């Protein structure tokens, strides 16, 4: 791990600053929207626009990079991010904020794709898994630390919009000034949704439902906390709890995922998350219970993303993994776009606790569908399954490629080890 940070410190530092800026702007808009008098339904449209822009960029930015190059795309999108962040407090209009959030989603996805391309290119066969883990940790820490900035004075002024703008601008320096060579960028045609469903119905349905759960955490958590009457400090702790849980649960659940039927683990994990959402919905007036519920929901939902990817690839040849990842990302993105819209409408109709009601419904549906799929076909043996790799629900196609290369290399190493172990036995029999 030390070698990973030594070789990629500039990229990882830049990503940390980017996530600080991104994490802060998402929570800040939820708080400021309530102050501006925007309803939960209006805020849901604003928040979902980010995921729409993110999804568009995941398809179009790779083509843009091939045309004009990594550096130009990175610099152009980064400049747009800084500009839009500054404009939010000057134009407090829901239509303008919706357009701004879509631009941010597009730009952040494009910036991540570019930075992750360099990160992938810098990783060797020996360090690819550690690089992926370091990248995930940096992403989570950035969002967690960003919530602490919410308590900076003058939440009603310009300062908290200037801070993420500056953080994003500074993040470009270590990345652009690093000595990493510009990597090649290849495009992969994704599987059709029908083909993907045929390979793994649970993977496709689970990804759609999980997109809504993730969007609720990232887009609507601050809106819910404000509607529920939490103070600014409590809002920051509540939102951060989702990501602290996500970071701490990732590796224990990943360890289990490589040693048991993944469908059973998916079912149990989703059920635990649904249980936590039920407690929060019924006992929402107790702040510590809210934080504990957010911690468990984040700890369950984020590892589910990696579990569903790993489970889907258990039924794929290595050559098909890249094609399937495009479809999984698209389905997850559609869920992320629709999630805030449904939650916003529900919160207006049923009250703030509908935030947890929708999370409960989505995770419960995933648990029941996993149980249903367990009756339809047998699970592959543990020895034939792929390796779990930590990924966040905001992963771009490049991060997916990094994981795929790691998974393929891990499978090849396991096969070579099995052959080496079998060789002495064959020699004795002869």
C-alpha positions as CSV (number, residue, x, y, z in Angstrom):
1,X,0.0,0.0,0.0
2,X,2.9,2.3,0.7
3,X,4.1,1.9,-2.9
4,X,0.6,2.8,-4.2
5,X,0.6,6.1,-2.3
6,X,4.2,6.8,-3.3
7,X,3.4,6.3,-7.0
8,X,-0.1,7.8,-7.1
9,X,-0.1,10.3,-4.3
10,X,-0.8,13.2,-6.7
11,X,-3.8,11.5,-8.2
12,X,-5.2,10.4,-4.8
13,X,-4.7,13.8,-3.3
14,X,-6.5,15.4,-6.2
15,X,-9.4,13.0,-5.9
16,X,-9.6,13.7,-2.1
17,X,-10.0,17.4,-2.8
18,X,-12.5,16.7,-5.6
19,X,-14.6,14.6,-3.3
20,X,-14.4,17.3,-0.6
21,X,-15.9,19.8,-3.1
22,X,-18.5,17.4,-4.4
23,X,-19.6,16.1,-1.0
24,X,-19.9,19.7,0.3
25,X,-22.0,21.0,-2.6
26,X,-24.5,18.2,-2.4
27,X,-25.3,18.7,1.3
28,X,-25.1,22.5,1.1
29,X,-27.7,22.7,-1.6
30,X,-30.1,20.6,0.5
31,X,-29.7,23.1,3.4
32,X,-29.8,26.2,1.3
33,X,-32.8,25.0,-0.8
34,X,-34.9,24.8,2.4
35,X,-33.8,28.3,3.4
36,X,-34.8,29.5,-0.1
37,X,-38.2,28.0,0.4
38,X,-37.9,25.2,-2.1
39,X,-40.2,22.3,-1.4
40,X,-39.0,18.7,-1.1
41,X,-40.5,18.0,-4.6
42,X,-38.6,20.9,-6.1
43,X,-35.4,19.8,-4.4
44,X,-35.8,16.3,-5.6
45,X,-35.8,17.5,-9.2
46,X,-32.7,19.6,-8.6
47,X,-30.9,16.7,-6.9
48,X,-31.9,14.1,-9.6
49,X,-30.5,16.4,-12.3
50,X,-26.9,15.6,-11.0
51,X,-27.4,11.9,-11.7
52,X,-28.8,12.7,-15.1
53,X,-25.7,14.7,-16.0
54,X,-23.5,11.9,-14.5
55,X,-25.2,9.3,-16.7
56,X,-24.9,11.4,-19.9
57,X,-21.2,12.0,-19.2
58,X,-20.5,8.3,-18.6
59,X,-21.5,7.7,-22.2
60,X,-20.2,10.9,-23.9
61,X,-17.0,11.9,-22.1
62,X,-14.9,8.9,-23.4
63,X,-15.6,10.1,-27.0
64,X,-14.7,13.6,-26.0
65,X,-11.4,12.5,-24.5
66,X,-10.5,10.5,-27.6
67,X,-11.1,13.7,-29.7
68,X,-9.3,16.4,-27.8
69,X,-7.3,14.6,-25.1
70,X,-7.3,14.0,-21.4
71,X,-5.7,17.3,-20.3
72,X,-8.1,19.6,-22.3
73,X,-11.2,17.7,-21.1
74,X,-10.0,17.7,-17.5
75,X,-9.2,21.5,-17.5
76,X,-12.4,22.5,-19.3
77,X,-14.7,20.5,-17.1
78,X,-12.9,21.6,-14.0
79,X,-13.3,25.2,-14.9
80,X,-17.1,24.7,-15.4
81,X,-17.4,23.1,-12.0
82,X,-15.8,26.1,-10.2
83,X,-17.9,28.5,-12.2
84,X,-21.2,26.8,-11.5
85,X,-20.5,26.5,-7.7
86,X,-20.0,30.2,-7.5
87,X,-23.2,30.9,-9.4
88,X,-25.5,28.9,-7.1
89,X,-25.8,31.6,-4.3
90,X,-26.2,34.4,-6.9
91,X,-29.1,32.8,-8.7
92,X,-31.5,31.2,-6.3
93,X,-33.9,29.9,-8.8
94,X,-35.0,26.2,-9.0
95,X,-34.7,26.1,-12.8
96,X,-31.2,27.6,-12.7
97,X,-30.2,25.2,-9.9
98,X,-31.5,22.2,-11.9
99,X,-29.4,23.2,-14.9
100,X,-26.4,23.8,-12.6
101,X,-26.7,20.4,-10.9
102,X,-26.9,18.7,-14.3
103,X,-23.8,20.5,-15.4
104,X,-22.1,19.5,-12.2
105,X,-23.0,15.9,-12.6
106,X,-21.7,15.9,-16.2
107,X,-18.5,17.7,-15.2
108,X,-17.7,15.6,-12.1
109,X,-18.2,12.4,-14.0
110,X,-16.0,13.6,-16.7
111,X,-13.3,14.7,-14.3
112,X,-13.5,11.3,-12.5
113,X,-13.2,9.5,-15.8
114,X,-10.1,11.4,-16.7
115,X,-8.4,11.1,-13.3
116,X,-9.3,7.4,-13.1
117,X,-7.7,6.8,-16.5
118,X,-4.4,8.1,-15.1
119,X,-4.9,6.1,-11.9
120,X,-5.5,2.9,-13.9
121,X,-2.6,3.5,-16.1
122,X,-0.3,4.1,-13.1
123,X,-1.3,0.7,-11.5
124,X,0.8,-2.4,-12.1
125,X,-0.5,-5.9,-12.0
126,X,0.8,-6.3,-8.5
127,X,-0.7,-3.1,-7.1
128,X,-4.0,-2.9,-9.0
129,X,-6.1,-4.3,-6.1
130,X,-4.4,-2.1,-3.5
131,X,-4.8,0.9,-5.9
132,X,-8.5,0.3,-6.1
133,X,-8.8,0.0,-2.3
134,X,-6.9,3.3,-1.8
135,X,-9.0,5.0,-4.3
136,X,-12.2,3.9,-2.6
137,X,-10.9,5.0,0.8
138,X,-9.9,8.4,-0.5
139,X,-13.4,8.9,-2.1
140,X,-15.2,8.1,1.2
141,X,-12.9,10.2,3.3
142,X,-13.4,13.2,1.0
143,X,-17.2,13.0,1.4
144,X,-17.0,12.4,5.2
145,X,-14.6,15.3,5.8
146,X,-16.8,17.6,3.5
147,X,-19.7,17.3,6.0
148,X,-17.6,18.9,8.7
149,X,-17.3,22.0,6.6
150,X,-21.0,22.6,6.8
151,X,-20.6,24.0,10.3
152,X,-18.4,26.8,9.0
153,X,-20.1,30.1,9.8
154,X,-22.1,32.0,7.3
155,X,-24.1,29.1,5.8
156,X,-26.5,31.7,4.3
157,X,-23.8,33.6,2.5
158,X,-21.2,32.9,-0.2
159,X,-18.4,31.3,1.8
160,X,-19.6,27.7,1.7
161,X,-19.9,27.9,-2.1
162,X,-16.5,29.5,-2.5
163,X,-14.8,26.7,-0.4
164,X,-15.8,23.8,-2.7
165,X,-15.0,25.9,-5.8
166,X,-11.5,26.6,-4.4
167,X,-11.1,22.9,-3.4
168,X,-12.0,21.7,-6.9
169,X,-9.7,24.3,-8.5
170,X,-6.8,23.2,-6.2
171,X,-7.4,19.5,-6.9
172,X,-6.4,20.0,-10.6
173,X,-2.8,21.1,-9.7
174,X,-1.4,17.8,-8.3
175,X,-3.1,15.7,-11.0
176,X,-2.1,17.9,-14.0
177,X,1.4,18.5,-12.7
178,X,2.0,14.8,-12.0
179,X,4.4,12.9,-14.2
180,X,2.0,10.2,-15.1
181,X,1.8,9.7,-18.9
182,X,-1.5,10.2,-20.7
183,X,-3.2,6.8,-21.1
184,X,-4.9,5.3,-24.1
185,X,-8.7,5.3,-23.9
186,X,-10.7,2.5,-25.5
187,X,-14.4,2.3,-25.9
188,X,-16.5,-0.8,-25.2
189,X,-19.9,-1.4,-26.6
190,X,-22.2,-2.3,-23.6
191,X,-24.5,-5.3,-23.6
192,X,-28.1,-4.7,-24.4
193,X,-30.4,-4.6,-21.3
194,X,-32.1,-7.8,-22.5
195,X,-28.8,-9.7,-22.7
196,X,-27.8,-8.3,-19.3
197,X,-31.0,-9.5,-17.7
198,X,-30.6,-12.9,-19.2
199,X,-27.1,-13.1,-17.6
200,X,-28.1,-11.9,-14.2
201,X,-31.7,-10.8,-13.4
202,X,-30.7,-10.1,-9.8
203,X,-27.7,-8.0,-10.9
204,X,-29.9,-5.9,-13.1
205,X,-32.9,-5.5,-10.8
206,X,-30.7,-5.0,-7.8
207,X,-28.6,-2.3,-9.5
208,X,-31.8,-0.3,-10.4
209,X,-33.1,-0.4,-6.9
210,X,-29.7,0.4,-5.4
211,X,-29.4,3.4,-7.7
212,X,-32.5,4.9,-5.9
213,X,-31.1,4.1,-2.5
214,X,-27.7,5.7,-3.3
215,X,-29.3,8.8,-4.8
216,X,-31.4,9.2,-1.6
217,X,-28.2,9.2,0.5
218,X,-26.2,11.5,-1.7
219,X,-29.0,13.8,-3.0
220,X,-31.8,13.9,-0.5
221,X,-30.3,13.1,2.9
222,X,-29.5,16.8,3.7
223,X,-33.0,17.7,2.4
224,X,-34.6,15.2,4.7
225,X,-32.5,16.3,7.7
226,X,-33.5,19.9,7.1
227,X,-37.1,19.1,6.7
228,X,-36.9,17.0,10.0
229,X,-35.7,20.1,11.8
230,X,-32.1,19.0,12.5
231,X,-29.6,21.7,13.3
232,X,-26.7,22.4,10.9
233,X,-24.3,20.4,13.0
234,X,-26.7,17.5,13.2
235,X,-27.2,17.5,9.4
236,X,-23.5,17.2,8.9
237,X,-23.2,14.2,11.3
238,X,-26.3,12.5,9.9
239,X,-25.0,12.7,6.3
240,X,-21.5,11.7,7.2
241,X,-22.8,8.6,9.0
242,X,-23.9,7.1,5.7
243,X,-20.3,7.3,4.3
244,X,-18.6,6.2,7.5
245,X,-20.7,3.1,7.5
246,X,-20.0,2.5,3.8
247,X,-16.3,2.7,4.4
248,X,-16.2,0.4,7.5
249,X,-18.6,-2.3,6.2
250,X,-17.0,-2.6,2.8
251,X,-14.2,-5.0,3.7
252,X,-15.9,-7.3,6.2
253,X,-18.8,-7.8,3.7
254,X,-16.3,-8.2,0.9
255,X,-14.5,-10.9,2.8
256,X,-17.8,-12.8,3.3
257,X,-18.7,-12.3,-0.3
258,X,-15.7,-14.3,-1.5
259,X,-16.6,-17.2,0.9
260,X,-20.4,-17.9,0.6
261,X,-23.4,-17.7,-1.8
262,X,-23.5,-14.1,-2.8
263,X,-27.3,-14.1,-3.2
264,X,-27.7,-15.1,0.4
265,X,-25.4,-12.3,1.5
266,X,-27.2,-9.8,-0.8
267,X,-30.5,-10.9,0.7
268,X,-29.3,-10.6,4.3
269,X,-27.5,-7.3,3.8
270,X,-30.5,-5.7,2.1
271,X,-32.8,-7.0,4.8
272,X,-30.6,-5.5,7.5
273,X,-30.5,-2.1,5.7
274,X,-34.3,-2.3,5.4
275,X,-34.6,-3.0,9.1
276,X,-32.5,0.0,9.9
277,X,-34.7,2.2,7.7
278,X,-37.8,0.9,9.5
279,X,-36.3,1.9,12.9
280,X,-35.4,5.3,11.6
281,X,-38.9,5.8,10.1
282,X,-40.6,4.8,13.4
283,X,-38.2,6.5,15.8
284,X,-37.1,9.5,13.7
285,X,-37.4,11.8,16.7
286,X,-34.3,10.4,18.4
287,X,-31.2,11.8,16.8
288,X,-28.8,9.1,17.9
289,X,-31.1,6.5,16.4
290,X,-31.2,8.4,13.1
291,X,-27.4,8.5,13.0
292,X,-27.1,4.8,13.8
293,X,-29.7,4.0,11.1
294,X,-27.8,6.1,8.6
295,X,-24.6,4.3,9.6
296,X,-26.1,0.9,9.0
297,X,-28.0,1.8,5.8
298,X,-24.8,3.3,4.3
299,X,-22.8,0.3,5.5
300,X,-25.2,-2.1,3.8
301,X,-26.1,-0.3,0.6
302,X,-22.6,0.7,-0.6
303,X,-21.1,-2.8,-0.4
304,X,-24.2,-4.2,-2.1
305,X,-23.0,-2.3,-5.2
306,X,-19.8,-4.3,-5.3
307,X,-21.6,-7.5,-4.4
308,X,-24.0,-7.2,-7.3
309,X,-21.2,-6.5,-9.8
310,X,-19.2,-9.4,-8.5
311,X,-22.3,-11.7,-8.6
312,X,-23.1,-10.7,-12.2
313,X,-19.5,-11.3,-13.4
314,X,-19.7,-14.8,-11.8
315,X,-21.8,-15.7,-14.9
316,X,-19.6,-14.0,-17.4
317,X,-16.4,-14.8,-19.3
318,X,-13.6,-12.3,-18.7
319,X,-14.0,-10.9,-22.2
320,X,-17.6,-10.0,-21.5
321,X,-17.0,-8.1,-18.3
322,X,-16.3,-4.7,-19.8
323,X,-19.5,-5.0,-22.0
324,X,-21.7,-5.9,-19.0
325,X,-20.3,-3.1,-16.9
326,X,-21.7,-0.5,-19.2
327,X,-25.2,-1.9,-18.9
328,X,-24.9,-2.2,-15.1
329,X,-23.8,1.5,-14.9
330,X,-26.7,2.6,-17.1
331,X,-29.3,0.7,-15.0
332,X,-27.9,2.0,-11.8
333,X,-27.9,5.5,-13.2
334,X,-31.6,5.3,-14.2
335,X,-32.4,4.2,-10.7
336,X,-30.4,7.1,-9.3
337,X,-32.3,9.6,-11.5
338,X,-35.7,8.3,-10.5
339,X,-34.9,7.8,-6.8
340,X,-34.9,11.5,-5.7
341,X,-38.0,12.2,-7.7
342,X,-40.0,9.5,-6.0
343,X,-38.7,10.4,-2.6
344,X,-39.3,14.1,-3.1
345,X,-42.9,13.5,-4.1
346,X,-43.4,11.1,-1.2
347,X,-42.0,13.5,1.3
348,X,-44.4,16.2,0.1
349,X,-47.3,13.8,0.3
350,X,-46.5,11.7,3.4
351,X,-44.0,13.9,5.3
352,X,-40.2,13.8,5.9
353,X,-40.2,10.2,7.2
354,X,-41.1,9.1,3.6
355,X,-37.3,9.4,3.0
356,X,-36.7,6.3,5.0
357,X,-39.9,4.6,3.8
358,X,-38.6,4.6,0.2
359,X,-35.2,3.3,1.3
360,X,-37.1,0.6,3.2
361,X,-39.2,-0.4,0.2
362,X,-36.2,-0.5,-2.2
363,X,-34.0,-2.6,0.1
364,X,-36.9,-4.9,1.0
365,X,-37.7,-5.5,-2.6
366,X,-34.0,-6.4,-3.3
367,X,-34.0,-8.8,-0.4
368,X,-37.2,-10.6,-1.5
369,X,-36.0,-10.7,-5.1
370,X,-32.7,-12.2,-4.1
371,X,-34.6,-14.9,-2.1
372,X,-36.8,-15.5,-5.2
373,X,-33.7,-15.9,-7.5
374,X,-32.3,-18.4,-5.0
375,X,-35.2,-20.7,-5.9
376,X,-34.6,-20.4,-9.7
377,X,-31.0,-21.6,-10.1
378,X,-28.2,-23.0,-8.1
379,X,-25.3,-20.8,-7.1
380,X,-21.8,-21.4,-8.6
381,X,-19.3,-23.0,-6.2
382,X,-17.2,-20.6,-4.2
383,X,-14.1,-21.8,-6.0
384,X,-15.7,-20.7,-9.4
385,X,-16.7,-17.2,-8.3
386,X,-14.7,-14.1,-9.0
387,X,-13.0,-11.8,-6.6
388,X,-14.9,-9.0,-4.8
389,X,-13.5,-5.6,-5.3
390,X,-14.6,-2.4,-3.4
391,X,-16.4,0.1,-5.6
392,X,-18.6,3.0,-4.8
393,X,-22.0,3.6,-6.4
394,X,-20.5,6.7,-8.1
395,X,-18.0,4.5,-10.1
396,X,-17.4,5.6,-13.7
397,X,-16.6,3.2,-16.6
398,X,-12.9,3.7,-16.0
399,X,-13.2,2.6,-12.3
400,X,-15.1,-0.4,-13.6
401,X,-12.3,-1.2,-16.0
402,X,-9.8,-1.0,-13.2
403,X,-11.9,-3.5,-11.2
404,X,-12.2,-5.8,-14.2
405,X,-8.5,-5.9,-14.9
406,X,-8.0,-6.6,-11.2
407,X,-10.6,-9.4,-11.2
408,X,-9.2,-11.0,-14.4
409,X,-5.6,-10.9,-13.0
410,X,-6.8,-12.4,-9.7
411,X,-8.6,-15.2,-11.5
412,X,-5.5,-15.9,-13.5
413,X,-3.3,-16.0,-10.4
414,X,-5.7,-18.4,-8.7
415,X,-5.7,-20.7,-11.7
416,X,-1.9,-20.7,-11.8
417,X,-1.7,-21.4,-8.1
418,X,-4.2,-24.3,-8.5
419,X,-2.1,-25.8,-11.3
420,X,1.1,-25.4,-9.3
421,X,-0.6,-27.2,-6.3
422,X,-1.8,-30.0,-8.5
423,X,1.5,-30.6,-10.2
424,X,3.2,-32.5,-7.3
425,X,0.2,-34.7,-6.8
426,X,0.3,-35.7,-10.5
427,X,4.0,-36.4,-10.3
428,X,3.5,-38.7,-7.3
429,X,0.8,-40.7,-9.1
430,X,3.0,-41.2,-12.1
